[in-house]
Amino acid sequence: MLSRLMSSSIRSLDRECNCTVRLLDDSEYTCTIQRDAKGQYLFDLICHHLNLLEKDYFGIRYVDPDKQRHWLEFTKSIAKQMKSQPPFTMCLRVKFYPPDPAALKEEITRYLVFLQVKRDLYHGRLLCKTSDAALLAAYILQAEIGDYDPGKHPEGYSSKFQFFPKHSEKLERRIAEIHKTELIGQTPETSELNFLQKAQMLETYGVDPHPCKDVSGNPAFLAFTPFGFTVLQGNRRVHFLKWDEVTKLKFEAKTFHIYANQKEDRKIILTYFAPTPEACKHLWKCGVENQAFYKLEKSSQVRTVSSSNLFFKGSRFRYSGKVAKEVMEQSAKIKRDPPEIHRAGMVPSRSCPSITHGPRLTSVPRTRRRAVHISIMEAFNLGSSFKG
């Protein structure tokens, strides 16, 4: 009898595994799931933990043993997607950036998007000129520490925050100047919204860069945004195609093709080469999902697509979520008291540690440079482009 109970207990343990999900504020959510649990189950647990209803903008990201990033597919078993043994480690991130953050129904959603875009700024994905950088950083300061108070904020207080991969003392002074004189009285939620509205106007808002090479062998980054497909080289956008212009996305091995129809029925094909076949497949799947989310009117229009021009060859994939228009319509129906947001109680993000946390001030290495500009290529070389 005892042996049967022990055997049953061991089998039960074998069917369970531990998951740790790093959230956008760098706190961690840990749970135990059944080995056959699907991605949707874990995602729903996290959204319940966060009291998040507008959840379709978010996803769960993980990195396999070969350092390749993936989005967890919600319709498939978690254990079968992970190529490593438990415990599993993943992170919650914005997967589909809201085209207009001001149109989000709930403040909790805007706050989480704010945390993501703040990470993008810190990791060098959100590129901007110096004047925009100063304003964005000042909004972060106002949101996190409130109005300037000479009794609490000594000379050079803005230098205790790391907003960008690189920045100068001159920029730090400008950030403090804006914070002291232009943002007095702004609540955290107002500063966060102003930050998002400013960020949304930048060309690299929503960029999640995929490293590739063009046909000449030059490094490039491909990305999908709420407004279309973009190609970046250095800190310059060299191609941009609106979602309505994109007709097909294809890949074979390490080669990625994007087909588009532009004005006056001008057809173009852009070709790029990913580092590995796995990276190319991930790029293709991201493109398929983003195109479906932003371009289609309803999810019933989603079709299974093939990576090859011949449907019976190559990989096949189908986006399984709602589209942007449906998400907005569903958000409009939310009727509840706004959930409480525990900003102060959250673990400070690495991009902007609170100046009241003492030793944490030195947790982010400082790198002083004369300019704020950093290319996405530089950020990638610093090892930061894939941390967000």
N, C-alpha and C positions, 0 to 999 in steps of 0.2 A: 504493500500500500504506500509506504513512505517513498519507495523508489519510483512508483508511478507519479506521485506528486512532484518529486524532484525533477523527473523527466519532463513533466508537463511544464514546470516552471522554466526549465532550460529552453524548451521549445518556444515558450512565450517570449523569453529574452531574445532569442534568435530572430524573432519576428519584429523586434523593435529596434530603433536606432535613434541616436540623439542628433539634433540639428541646432546649430547656432546661426542666427541671422543678425548681421550687423545692420543697425538702423541708420537713418540719415543723420542723426545727432551723435553717432558713434557709440551709442549704448547698444547692448546686445540682448536679443530675445532668444531664449533657449527652450526647447521643447523636445518631447519624445514622440516619435511617430511610428506607425506601423510600416514595415518594409514595403508593403504594397500601396502605401498612401500616394495619391497623385499630387501634383504640384498645386492644384487648386485648393486642396485641403490645408497645406501649409500657408499659402497666401491668405486664405480666409482667417486663419488663426492670427496672423500678424495684423491684418486690417482690424480685426476685433480688438486686439490688444491696443491699437492706436486710435480706436474709435473713428475709423476712416470709412466713409461711405463712397466718396468719389475716388474709387480705387483703380479705375481702369487706366489711369495714367501711369501706374506704377508696375514694377515687375521685380522678380528675384533673379539676381545675377550670381553666377558661380564661375570658378576658374578650374579647369581640369589639370591633371598632373603635367601636361605639356604646356601649361601656361596659356592655354587658349580660353578666352572668355565665352560664356554662353548665357542665354536667357533661359531660365527654367520653363519648360513647356507644361502648362497647367493640366493638359489632358492626358499626360503620361506619368508613369510611376517615377517618383523621385529617385529611388535607389537605382533604377535602370538607366537613368540619365547621368548619374554621377559615375565617373570612372574611377573614383577613389573609394576607399573603405570608410565606413562611419567611424567617428562622428563627422557629420557633414557641416561645412562652413560656407555660408552664402551671405549676400547683402541685398537689402532693399534699396532700389534706386528708381528714379523717374525713367520710365521707358519711352513714353510718348509725352513730349513737352506740350503743355497747353498753348495753343496759338495766341490766346489772349488770357493771361493769368487773372486779369480783373474780372473776367466772366465766370470764374470758378464760384460755386455757390457758397462753399464753407471756408472759413478762415483756417481751419486745421489743414485743409488741402493746400491752401496758399503757403502756409508755413512750411510744409514739407517740401514743396516745390522751391521755396526760398532757400532751404537748406541745400538742396541739390544744386541750384544755380550758384550759390556761394561756393560750393565745392568746385564747380566748373571754373569759376574765376580763379580760385587758388591753384588748381592743377593745370592752368594754362590752356584750357579749352575755350574759354570765353575771352576772345581777344578784343581789345578796345584801345582807343587813344588815351593819352594821359589825362585829359580833362574828364572823360567819361569814367576812367578808373578811379579818380579822386572822388567823384560823386557817388559811385557805387560803394566804395569803401566807407564813405561817410554815412551812407544809409545803414550799412552793417553796424557801424559804431553806435548810431542812434538806436537801432533796434535792440542791441545787446546791452548797452550800458546807460541808455537814456540821455537826458540833457547834460550838457557839459557842466561840471561843478568843479571850480578851481580847488576846492577843499579835498576832493576825491581824485581829481585827475591832474597829476603834476605835469610839469613841462616834459614833452616827449612821450606823453601817454599813448599816442597812436602807434609808436614804434613797438609797443608790446603786443601788437596784433600782426599776424601774417596774412595779408589779403591776397597776395600774388606770389608766383614763383620767384620773381625778382622785383625789387622796387628801390627807389632812392630816398634819401633824407628829405630832398626837396618835395617829393610827392607826399611823404609822411606829414610834412608841415602843411601842405595844401589840404590834405584829408582832415587834419585837426581844425584848420581854419573854417572849412565848410561845416564841420560838426558843431563848432562853437557858435557860429553866427547865422547859419541858414536853416538849421533843422530844429531849432528850439521848439519844444511843445509837441513834436511828433510822437505819437504812440508807437510801440513796437509793430503793431499790425499795419499802421500807415507807412512806416519806414520800409517794412518788408514789401508792401504793395508797390511803393514808389521804386524800390530796387528792381522788382520784377518788371515793371513797366519800362524802365530804362534798359534793362538787359534784353528785353524782348525786341527792342529796336535794333540790336546789334546783329551783324551778319552771321555771327557764330553762336547765336542763341540756339540751344538744343543740339549742338554738335557733339556727337560721340564718335571720335575719329578712329578710322580703320586704316592702319598703315599699308600702303601699296607702292607700286612704281608705275610710271606711265610707260608708253611704248618706247620712249628714248632712254629708259632706265633711271629717270629722275624720281626722287622720293616725292610722294604725295600722300594726302590723307583724304579719304572718301567719307562722307557723312550724310545722314538723312535728318532733315529738320522738319518742323511743322509745315514748312512752306515749299519744300522740295529737296532735290538731291544737289549736293555741293561738293566741289573738289578744292582742297586747300594745298598750297605749296608755300612753305615758309609761313608768313603771317598774311598771305594774300589769297583771296578767293579767285580761282582761275576759271571755274565753271559753275554755273548754277542753272538747274532745270526745274521748272515748276512741276508739281505733281501731275497737273493736267497734261503736261508735255511728255511725260515719261510713258512709254508704251509697253516696254518689256525689260525684264532683268534676267540675265542668263549667266551661268558660269560653267566652266569645265576645267577640272583640276585646279590650277592656280589662276586661271584667266577669268576675269569678270567683264561682262559687257552690259552696257546700258543703252537702250534704244529710245529715241525720242523724236517727236515731230514738233518742230518749232514754227514760227510765223511763215506764212506763204508756203505751207506744206513742205518746209525744208526738213528732210530726214537726216538725223545724225546718229552715229554709233560711237560711243566712248569705250575704250578698252584699257583695263588696268590689270596689274599682276599682284596678287596677294602673296605673302611670305610662304604660306602652306596651303594645301587643298582644304584643310579644316578651317583655316582663317577665311578662305574664299567662300566656303559654304556658309559660315556664320555671317559674313557680309551680305550674301545673297538673301538669307532668311530675314535679316534685319531690314533689308530693302523691301522685301515682299510684305512684311508686317507693317512697316511705316506707310507704304503706298496704300495698302488696304485701309488703314486707320484714318488717314487724312483725306484720301481721295473719294472713297465710296460713300454713297448716301445711306446705305443700310447694310447690316452684316449678312443679310440673305443674298447679297450680290457677290459675296466672297466665293472664289472658286479655287480648287486645287491647281497649283501651278507646277510646271516642270522646269528643271534647271537647264534642260536641253531644248533645242528646236524640235526634236522628236519626242513626243510626250512619253513614249514607252521607254526612253532612255534617261539616264541621269537620275537626280534626286527629285522627289515630289514633296510638296509642302503646302499646307493650308493654314492660313491665319484663323485662329479660333475665338478671338475676342469680339467685343463691340467696336463700332467705328465712332469717330469723333462726334459726328452729329447725334448719334444715339446716346452717347455719354452725356452730352450737353442737355438733351431732352430729359434724360433720367435725373440729372442733377437738379433741374428746375422743379422736380416733384418732391424734393427733399423738404420735409416739414418737421423740424425738431428744434429744441433749444440748442444753440451752438455749444458744442463740447468744449470743456475747459482745456486750455493749452498750457502745459507746464514748461514754459521756456526756462525759467530760472532753475528748475530742478533737474533739467537734462544735463547729460555729460557734455561739457563744452567741446565744440568741434575743433579738429586740429587746425582748421583754417582760421579760427578766430578765438583763441582761448580767452576766457574772462580775466580781466586784470585783477580780480579779487581772489584768484586761485593760487597765488604765491608761486610755488615751484613749477607749476604747469607753464609758466611764461617761457621757460627755456626748453619746452618739449618740442618746439618747432625750430630747426636750425635757421638762422638768419643768413640771407645771402644778399649783400648790398650791391646794387649796380646803378649806373647813372640813368638808366631808362626803365620804364615799366614794361615796354613791349617785350614779349617773348613769343617766338613762333611755336606752333603746335609741334613742329619737329624738335625744337629744343626741349619742350616739355616732355616729349616722348623719350628723348635721350636722358633726361633727368630721372626717368622712371616714374613719372607722375601721370601720364596720360591715361593709364589704365587703372588708376586707383579710385576713380570717382564713381 
